[in-house]
Amino acid sequence: MEGRKTKNRASPLSLEQFVSLMSPLIDLEKEAEISASITSGASRNLDTAQKKGSTILNLKCVDAQTGLMGKTLLEFQSTKADVLPPHKFGTHDVVVLRPNKADLGSPALGQGVVYRLKDSSITVAFDDVPEEGLNSPLRLEKVANEVTYRRMKDALIQLSKGVQKGPASDLVPVLFGDRLPTLSKKEITFKPFNSNLDHSQKDAISKALSSKNVFLLHGPPGTGKTTTVVEIILQEVKRGSKILACAASNIAVDNIVERLVPHSSYPQTSFRVNCNITTSSFRVKLVRLGHPARLLPQVLESALDAQVLRGDNSALANDIRKEMKTLSGKLLKAKDKNTRREIQKELRALSKEERKRQQLAVTDVIKNADVVLTTLTGAFSRKLDNTLFDLVIIDEAAQALEIACWMALLKGSRCILAGDHLQLPPTIQSVEAENKGLGRTLFERLADLYGDEIMSMLTVQYRMHELIMNWSSKELYNSKIKAHPCVAAHMLYDLEDVERLSSTEPTLLLIDIAGCDMEEKKDEEDSTLNEGEAEVAMAHAKRLVQSGVQASDIGIITPYAAQVVLLKMLKSNDDKLKGLEISTVDGFQGREKEAIIISMVRSNSKKEVGFLSDRRRMNVAVTRARRQCCLVCDTDTVTSNGFLKRLVEYFEEHGEYLSGSEYLNV
Ligand SMILES: Nc1ncnc2c1ncn2[C@@H]1O[C@H](COP(=O)(O)OP(=O)(O)OP(=O)(O)O)[C@@H](O)[C@H]1O
């Protein structure tokens, strides 16, 4: 089937169309990110910037630590209160440090990466310690990460110009529908490293191994997508492939690294032991690229910087640096012009040699690795400029921009994308870029273009009670998902120390606030919230905790940011709820809890449901729950939408029903 044009398919997007569509959309998205940061016109005033959450004023440096591969960790607390003011900083964000009152755009004391965030402090990893100014009041500003946009633009240029000769020259025509994908003719059998794989996982792995250019691993919630990706990597290494394994987020990359470490050739400090994995004499050489502040502590041993430090070239570079230090001392003392010139010449030569050794140290590690793991942006770093891969694997591909995927895909001749296009796509800041298609993922585009020809779906899930799963399976996955017996009937009261009470008994619970006088409202930033509903959701969380459920096993999720703020305020009044997590649905994708409470917020006479009607958002919300899912909503409002009506009816039929005001009065 190779070499033919695609026929009878939805007309594919051509490479030229893709390039001309994406280029302005990347600019729009970059502008949107910059305008959310402090340097934009809208937030030129420092107080406004703090209100917007893009800067934290009045900080003092309370701790400095070295380590973390040469980085310096500085911890900051507020000079005004025990907790930091509300902000929008997240771990891994790029930030700059300035004196508290310094003008906007004045020279920074340093630039770093957020390493740790607590309510009371923020820790930032700097390459160099700021030399002075740390004893005065300080401020941190969040800056737009322009590297990613620059690299996406460069990838687009490479894609449009040079792919005919590059490693991806065979892949590009297939991914743009000019040539059909091919599979190996004979079925590939393999001996699994993980003895517990189910039939759908084995089937998908076999198909992935026989794909010659592209394969989609479709992993609905809790079906072991990453488990399957890890097995594919091991099988491919065994066959001699050199692999680039990526994901959009650092945490998703580390998830893979963590599971590969038991098979790796490094000193194994700490990792999650999985007793189903056969650790034979087979060893994988892996390297994780990325800023150490962005990596999980348990994967640091496999980080590039750690391996470079262990290498011979690094030791040589170290010796050279010592020699340079001695020479610099001599230079300071030397009076004679000729001697000084000689020393300077020698220093220049040594500095060149030192840089060469450093680069060689990096190249050696990458050249010897079977698997290089990094984020999609990291895949386009100069360190990988001359490295080609037999296979590029992208996990969470349905949450990555297509152009971001290309930063990795341009390095290889074959690819496997793992994800679920029926969960939420990547978050786009620019509404215009979103409407024009920036968020359409490669995974979704290929699923539409080739469908089952190149795709395999995992069909056994290991998270949810089957009542929680059945709704999602029927609505989104053609009723193909089955619950594994180890979870199919698990109950909240099966957990240690949890009593069997009316609060812990139901698997599905619908608390209806219709007719309870709990109308939605808007906050200053036009996000929607519902005070009555928040109280009901919190009351259920409290009741679960009283029944013995750990607060950290419960999550309250809601589509609206303002409702998150309100719920967090209610939670802060109660010490027993300390571990309870509250998040937007989007922020909870990829996570799970024993009990999930969904606050749907919308309650209005016009019966408007806004973005609740996005099937993917409710799919993510419901499928975060392992043993109990509680839906709090105004059924009068939400049932105006057909999809949500079926959700409510499903809960009514298979779960317990309670009215909101009744619930508050129990
Ligand atoms: N074949 C299996 N047998 C037993 N448990 C399994 C199997 N496959 C996966 N699991 C378990 O299911 C859980 C989810 O697996 P994994 O993290 O690989 O799933 P995922 O699909 O990547 O998750 P998500 O839904 O968050 O994307 C893990 O606890 C894993 O150990």
The ligand as a MOL file (V3000), in Angstrom:
LIG
                    3D

  0  0  0     0  0            999 V3000
M  V30 BEGIN CTAB
M  V30 COUNTS 31 33 0 0 0
M  V30 BEGIN ATOM
M  V30 1 N -2.0020 -4.7980 33.0110 0
M  V30 2 C -2.1250 -4.2180 34.1800 0
M  V30 3 N -2.3720 -4.9250 35.2930 0
M  V30 4 C -2.5320 -4.3400 36.5000 0
M  V30 5 N -2.4710 -3.0080 36.6960 0
M  V30 6 C -2.2270 -2.2380 35.6210 0
M  V30 7 C -2.0480 -2.7950 34.3110 0
M  V30 8 N -1.8480 -1.7680 33.4580 0
M  V30 9 C -1.8860 -0.6360 34.1870 0
M  V30 10 N -2.1140 -0.9190 35.4710 0
M  V30 11 C -2.2260 0.0550 36.5810 0
M  V30 12 O -3.1970 1.0230 36.2300 0
M  V30 13 C -2.8230 2.3060 36.7360 0
M  V30 14 C -2.8220 3.3060 35.5820 0
M  V30 15 O -1.7580 2.9690 34.7090 0
M  V30 16 P -0.9730 4.0680 33.8680 0
M  V30 17 O -0.4440 5.1210 34.7690 0
M  V30 18 O -0.0420 3.3360 32.9670 0
M  V30 19 O -2.2200 4.5860 33.0690 0
M  V30 20 P -2.4660 5.8320 32.1520 0
M  V30 21 O -3.4380 5.3730 31.1330 0
M  V30 22 O -1.1480 6.3750 31.6830 0
M  V30 23 O -3.1590 6.8090 33.1500 0
M  V30 24 P -4.0240 8.1320 32.8410 0
M  V30 25 O -5.4340 7.7230 32.7620 0
M  V30 26 O -3.7810 8.9510 34.0620 0
M  V30 27 O -3.4820 8.7010 31.5700 0
M  V30 28 C -1.4390 2.1320 37.3820 0
M  V30 29 O -1.6180 1.9940 38.7640 0
M  V30 30 C -0.9330 0.8380 36.7660 0
M  V30 31 O -0.0250 0.1460 37.6090 0
M  V30 END ATOM
M  V30 BEGIN BOND
M  V30 1 1 1 2
M  V30 2 1 2 3
M  V30 3 2 2 7
M  V30 4 2 3 4
M  V30 5 1 4 5
M  V30 6 2 5 6
M  V30 7 1 6 7
M  V30 8 1 6 10
M  V30 9 1 7 8
M  V30 10 2 8 9
M  V30 11 1 9 10
M  V30 12 1 10 11
M  V30 13 1 11 12
M  V30 14 1 11 30
M  V30 15 1 12 13
M  V30 16 1 13 14
M  V30 17 1 13 28
M  V30 18 1 14 15
M  V30 19 1 15 16
M  V30 20 2 16 17
M  V30 21 1 16 18
M  V30 22 1 16 19
M  V30 23 1 19 20
M  V30 24 2 20 21
M  V30 25 1 20 22
M  V30 26 1 20 23
M  V30 27 1 23 24
M  V30 28 2 24 25
M  V30 29 1 24 26
M  V30 30 1 24 27
M  V30 31 1 28 29
M  V30 32 1 28 30
M  V30 33 1 30 31
M  V30 END BOND
M  V30 END CTAB
M  END
